[in-house]
Amino acid sequence: PPPRPPRRRPRHLRALLLLLFPAAATILLWGYVPLFRGATMAFFDYHIFGRSQWVGLDNFANLLWDPDWWRALLTSARYTAWVLALTFLPPVGLAILLQEVPRGKILFRLIFYLPAAITGLVVILLWKTFYEPSEAGLMNRLVMAVPGAGWLLLAAALLLLTLHLVSRLLRHQLWKPALFVLAGGALMATAPLAPLREIWRGLLTAGAPTLAALLSAPLAEPVRWLDDSRTALFSCVLPMLWAGMGPGCLIYLAALKGIPDDLYEAADMDGASFTDKILFVVIPTLRPLLIINFVGVFIAAWQAEANILAMTAGGAGTEVAGLHIFYKAFIFLRLGPATAAAWMLGCLLVGFTLYQLRILSRVEFRANREEK
């Protein structure tokens, strides 16, 4: 065969490398150098002042037997489950609903996006005033105005919607998506049952535990949102839902406009319902975007510490893994164990990310193969 011609380099390769150098040097200096420096700290009993002592793998081994570390990981898992249920799925549904609105789309987009324009610290301080643990607090005013029947109807509506989606998925033998929807829907359906349980406890204390009283009575005592371990973690997630709904909704709304009308017309010819169009037209088309956003939300939830530090400071059972590492490093100055914990958490997140990106590469490969 004839020899291949030499590959031509771009004319402006040197200029491109020169432009990329400041960004690459900044990332290397402030990202990778501390990262690899921290890798050595994990093997030392590190002291800021004085001589550090080599301990080998002791910091990692001690983590395996540290109940506080495992408790923080479990709290992070619970927090991540709430974040995925409340901040990953709702923007998709909201974008689909906004696409169906015939008029006023710009107004609705503005309304949902405005909370994202507020600084994160301002959002946290604002919600702390909403969570005032008295009858004057905004959240307590809302929940204390709803009778038990309202909470029961909300839980039933969420459960019925979940079962409807699961039944449509199982009809087409989509077991994994059905399991994911069932887990998220069941988690959201249990949230309205907490006020109902408190109403029942109040009726037991008053000596009038009847079904009629349960359905008609509101909460008797204000909720201590950030001080009660049963509500504190959930209360830390709600500000993220309020502030993050708008940007996520706009991203999905822009992606929905790229779905060809031919797919909807083919679904109409097959007699597909509105739910079928969402499950078998919209979701498969948006799958690459959903995977990328899922990875981002998952990692951000596991790395969360600043909002929880400002809301509860880790009290009431809200000390997640990131906050546990922060306290260990900067409050107790145990930098060696803290670095080992950070590396262990980072390895877990890297493994999950690689698994999700592998799934994403398969999706892109199938799309490219279909184009060919």
DRENGU-981312 format. One record per residue (C-alpha): residue in three letters; x, y, z. Coordinates in steps of 0.2 Angstrom, whole numbers, plus 2048, in hexadecimal, padded with zeros to 3 digits. Layout:
// DRENGU-981312
REC  rest    u    v    w
REC   ALA    X    Y    Z
...
END
This chain:
// DRENGU-981312
REC  rest    u    v    w
REC   PRO  800  800  800
REC   PRO  806  812  7FD
REC   PRO  80E  81B  80C
REC   ARG  802  826  816
REC   PRO  805  838  814
REC   PRO  80B  840  824
REC   ARG  7FE  848  830
REC   ARG  7FE  85A  82F
REC   ARG  7FD  864  83F
REC   PRO  7F2  873  840
REC   ARG  7FA  883  83B
REC   HIS  7F6  88B  84B
REC   LEU  7FB  87D  857
REC   ARG  808  887  860
REC   ALA  7FB  895  863
REC   LEU  7EE  889  869
REC   LEU  7FA  881  875
REC   LEU  7FF  892  87B
REC   LEU  7ED  897  87E
REC   LEU  7EA  887  888
REC   PHE  7FA  888  892
REC   PRO  7F3  895  89F
REC   ALA  7E3  88A  8A2
REC   ALA  7ED  87A  8A3
REC   ALA  7FA  881  8AF
REC   THR  7ED  888  8BA
REC   ILE  7E4  877  8BB
REC   LEU  7F5  86E  8BE
REC   LEU  7FA  87A  8CC
REC   TRP  7EA  87C  8D5
REC   GLY  7E2  86B  8D1
REC   TYR  7EE  85D  8CF
REC   VAL  7FD  863  8D9
REC   PRO  7F2  864  8E9
REC   LEU  7EA  853  8E4
REC   PHE  7FB  84A  8E3
REC   ARG  802  853  8F2
REC   GLY  7F2  84D  8FC
REC   ALA  7F6  83C  8F6
REC   THR  806  83C  900
REC   MET  7FE  844  90F
REC   ALA  7F2  835  911
REC   PHE  801  82A  915
REC   PHE  807  835  923
REC   ASP  802  83A  935
REC   TYR  803  84C  92D
REC   HIS  806  85B  938
REC   ILE  807  86D  932
REC   PHE  814  871  93F
REC   GLY  821  864  943
REC   ARG  826  854  93C
REC   SER  81A  849  933
REC   GLN  81B  836  936
REC   TRP  819  829  928
REC   VAL  80B  81D  92D
REC   GLY  808  814  91C
REC   LEU  7F7  80D  91A
REC   ASP  7F1  810  92C
REC   ASN  7E6  81F  928
REC   PHE  7DD  815  91B
REC   ALA  7DB  806  926
REC   ASN  7D5  811  935
REC   LEU  7C7  817  929
REC   LEU  7C1  806  927
REC   TRP  7BE  804  93A
REC   ASP  7B8  816  93D
REC   PRO  7A5  816  940
REC   ASP  7A4  829  93E
REC   TRP  7AA  827  92C
REC   TRP  79E  81A  928
REC   ARG  790  824  930
REC   ALA  795  833  925
REC   LEU  795  828  915
REC   LEU  784  822  919
REC   THR  77E  833  91C
REC   SER  785  838  90B
REC   ALA  77C  82A  903
REC   ARG  76C  82F  90A
REC   TYR  76F  841  905
REC   THR  773  83C  8F4
REC   ALA  763  832  8F2
REC   TRP  759  841  8F7
REC   VAL  763  84C  8EB
REC   LEU  760  840  8DD
REC   ALA  74E  83E  8E1
REC   LEU  74A  851  8E3
REC   THR  757  85A  8D7
REC   PHE  75A  84E  8C9
REC   LEU  749  847  8C4
REC   PRO  73E  857  8C6
REC   PRO  747  862  8BA
REC   VAL  744  855  8AC
REC   GLY  731  855  8B0
REC   LEU  730  867  8B1
REC   ALA  739  86A  8A0
REC   ILE  72C  85E  898
REC   LEU  71E  867  8A0
REC   LEU  724  878  89B
REC   GLN  726  872  889
REC   GLU  714  86E  889
REC   VAL  70F  87F  88F
REC   PRO  707  888  880
REC   ARG  70A  89A  886
REC   GLY  715  8A3  893
REC   LYS  724  898  892
REC   ILE  730  8A6  894
REC   LEU  727  8AC  8A4
REC   PHE  728  89A  8AB
REC   ARG  73A  898  8A7
REC   LEU  73E  8A9  8AF
REC   ILE  734  8A4  8BF
REC   PHE  73D  893  8C0
REC   TYR  74F  89A  8BC
REC   LEU  74F  8AA  8C8
REC   PRO  754  8A0  8D8
REC   ALA  763  89A  8CF
REC   ALA  769  8AC  8CD
REC   ILE  76A  8AE  8E0
REC   THR  77B  8AB  8E8
REC   GLY  77C  89A  8F1
REC   LEU  780  8A1  902
REC   VAL  771  8AD  901
REC   VAL  766  89E  8FC
REC   ILE  76C  894  90B
REC   LEU  769  8A3  917
REC   LEU  758  8A6  90F
REC   TRP  753  894  912
REC   LYS  759  894  924
REC   THR  74C  8A2  927
REC   PHE  73F  897  91F
REC   TYR  743  889  92B
REC   GLU  740  894  93A
REC   PRO  73B  887  947
REC   SER  72C  890  94D
REC   GLU  71A  893  947
REC   ALA  720  8A3  93F
REC   GLY  72C  89A  933
REC   LEU  726  899  921
REC   MET  728  886  91F
REC   ASN  71F  883  92F
REC   ARG  711  88E  929
REC   LEU  70F  884  919
REC   VAL  710  873  921
REC   MET  705  877  930
REC   ALA  6F8  87D  925
REC   VAL  6F6  86C  91C
REC   PRO  6EB  85F  924
REC   GLY  6EF  84D  925
REC   ALA  6E4  849  916
REC   GLY  6EF  855  90B
REC   TRP  6FF  84B  910
REC   LEU  6F7  83B  90D
REC   LEU  6F0  840  8FB
REC   LEU  702  847  8F7
REC   ALA  70A  836  8FB
REC   ALA  6FD  82C  8F2
REC   ALA  6FF  837  8E2
REC   LEU  711  835  8E2
REC   LEU  710  822  8E5
REC   LEU  703  820  8D7
REC   LEU  70D  82A  8CB
REC   THR  71C  81F  8CF
REC   LEU  713  80F  8CD
REC   HIS  70C  816  8BC
REC   LEU  71D  819  8B6
REC   VAL  724  809  8BC
REC   SER  716  7FF  8B4
REC   ARG  719  807  8A3
REC   LEU  72B  803  8A4
REC   LEU  728  7F1  8AA
REC   ARG  71C  7EF  89B
REC   HIS  72B  7F1  890
REC   GLN  737  7E7  89B
REC   LEU  742  7F5  8A0
REC   TRP  746  7EF  8B1
REC   LYS  755  7FA  8B6
REC   PRO  74C  80B  8B2
REC   ALA  73C  804  8BB
REC   LEU  747  800  8CB
REC   PHE  74E  812  8CA
REC   VAL  73D  81A  8C8
REC   LEU  736  80F  8D6
REC   ALA  744  814  8E2
REC   GLY  743  826  8DF
REC   GLY  730  827  8DF
REC   ALA  72F  81D  8EF
REC   LEU  73B  829  8F7
REC   MET  731  838  8F2
REC   ALA  721  830  8F7
REC   THR  727  82D  909
REC   ALA  72B  83F  90C
REC   PRO  719  844  90E
REC   LEU  716  836  91B
REC   ALA  722  83F  928
REC   PRO  715  84D  92C
REC   LEU  707  840  92C
REC   ARG  711  836  939
REC   GLU  714  845  944
REC   ILE  701  849  943
REC   TRP  6FE  837  949
REC   ARG  70A  839  957
REC   GLY  702  849  95D
REC   LEU  6F1  841  95D
REC   LEU  6F7  833  967
REC   THR  6FE  83F  974
REC   ALA  6ED  848  974
REC   GLY  6E4  838  976
REC   ALA  6DA  839  966
REC   PRO  6E1  82D  95A
REC   THR  6D3  82B  94D
REC   LEU  6D4  82B  93A
REC   ALA  6C9  83A  938
REC   ALA  6D4  844  943
REC   LEU  6E3  83E  93A
REC   LEU  6DC  844  929
REC   SER  6D6  855  930
REC   ALA  6E3  85A  93C
REC   PRO  6F3  864  937
REC   LEU  703  863  940
REC   ALA  702  869  952
REC   GLU  714  86D  955
REC   PRO  720  877  949
REC   VAL  72D  86D  941
REC   ARG  73F  870  946
REC   TRP  746  86E  934
REC   LEU  758  86F  937
REC   ASP  759  868  949
REC   ASP  74F  858  947
REC   SER  759  84A  940
REC   ARG  74A  844  936
REC   THR  748  854  92C
REC   ALA  759  85C  92C
REC   LEU  761  852  91D
REC   PHE  751  855  913
REC   SER  751  867  917
REC   CYS  763  869  911
REC   VAL  75D  862  900
REC   LEU  74E  86E  8FD
REC   PRO  758  87E  8FA
REC   MET  762  874  8EC
REC   LEU  751  86F  8E4
REC   TRP  74B  881  8E5
REC   ALA  75B  889  8DE
REC   GLY  760  87B  8D1
REC   MET  74F  878  8C9
REC   GLY  750  886  8BD
REC   PRO  761  883  8B5
REC   GLY  75E  870  8B3
REC   CYS  74D  873  8AC
REC   LEU  754  87F  89E
REC   ILE  761  873  899
REC   TYR  755  865  897
REC   LEU  749  871  88E
REC   ALA  756  875  882
REC   ALA  75A  863  87F
REC   LEU  747  85F  87C
REC   LYS  746  86B  86E
REC   GLY  753  860  865
REC   ILE  748  851  865
REC   PRO  741  84E  853
REC   ASP  72F  850  850
REC   ASP  72F  83F  846
REC   LEU  732  836  856
REC   TYR  722  83D  85E
REC   GLU  718  83A  84F
REC   ALA  71E  828  84E
REC   ALA  719  826  860
REC   ASP  708  82D  85C
REC   MET  706  821  84E
REC   ASP  70A  813  85A
REC   GLY  6FC  819  866
REC   ALA  709  81F  874
REC   SER  702  829  883
REC   PHE  70A  838  88A
REC   THR  713  82D  897
REC   ASP  71A  821  889
REC   LYS  721  830  87F
REC   ILE  72A  836  88F
REC   LEU  731  825  893
REC   PHE  735  81E  882
REC   VAL  738  82E  877
REC   VAL  73E  83C  883
REC   ILE  748  832  88F
REC   PRO  752  827  883
REC   THR  756  836  878
REC   LEU  75C  840  887
REC   ARG  766  831  88F
REC   PRO  777  838  88C
REC   LEU  773  849  894
REC   LEU  76A  840  8A2
REC   ILE  779  835  8A5
REC   ILE  785  844  8A6
REC   ASN  779  84E  8B1
REC   PHE  777  83F  8BC
REC   VAL  78A  83D  8BE
REC   GLY  78B  850  8C2
REC   VAL  77D  84F  8CF
REC   PHE  783  83F  8D7
REC   ILE  795  846  8D9
REC   ALA  78F  857  8DF
REC   ALA  784  84F  8EC
REC   TRP  792  844  8F3
REC   GLN  79E  853  8F4
REC   ALA  791  85E  8FC
REC   GLU  797  867  90C
REC   ALA  795  87A  90B
REC   ASN  782  87A  90B
REC   ILE  781  86E  919
REC   LEU  78E  877  923
REC   ALA  785  887  921
REC   MET  774  87F  925
REC   THR  777  873  933
REC   ALA  78A  872  936
REC   GLY  788  860  935
REC   GLY  77C  85E  944
REC   ALA  76C  854  945
REC   GLY  774  846  93B
REC   THR  779  850  92C
REC   GLU  78C  84D  92C
REC   VAL  790  847  91B
REC   ALA  7A0  840  915
REC   GLY  7A7  851  90E
REC   LEU  7A3  85A  91E
REC   HIS  7AA  84C  928
REC   ILE  7BB  84E  91E
REC   PHE  7BA  861  920
REC   TYR  7B8  860  933
REC   LYS  7C6  853  935
REC   ALA  7D2  85D  92A
REC   PHE  7CF  86F  92F
REC   ILE  7C7  86E  941
REC   PHE  7D0  85F  948
REC   LEU  7E0  861  93D
REC   ARG  7E1  84F  93A
REC   LEU  7E7  852  928
REC   GLY  7ED  840  925
REC   PRO  7DD  837  929
REC   ALA  7D3  845  920
REC   THR  7DD  843  910
REC   ALA  7DB  830  910
REC   ALA  7C8  832  912
REC   ALA  7C8  83E  904
REC   TRP  7D1  832  8F9
REC   MET  7C6  824  8FD
REC   LEU  7B7  82F  8F9
REC   GLY  7BF  835  8E9
REC   CYS  7C2  823  8E4
REC   LEU  7B0  81E  8E6
REC   LEU  7AA  82D  8DC
REC   VAL  7B7  82A  8CE
REC   GLY  7B2  818  8CD
REC   PHE  79F  81D  8CB
REC   THR  7A4  82A  8BF
REC   LEU  7AD  81E  8B4
REC   TYR  79F  812  8B4
REC   GLN  793  81F  8AF
REC   LEU  79E  826  8A1
REC   ARG  7A0  814  89B
REC   ILE  78D  813  899
REC   LEU  78D  824  890
REC   SER  79B  81E  884
REC   ARG  790  810  87F
REC   VAL  781  81B  87C
REC   GLU  78C  826  871
REC   PHE  793  817  868
REC   ARG  782  811  864
REC   ALA  77D  822  85D
REC   ASN  78C  823  852
REC   ARG  789  811  84C
REC   GLU  777  815  847
REC   GLU  77D  825  83E
REC   LYS  789  81A  833
END
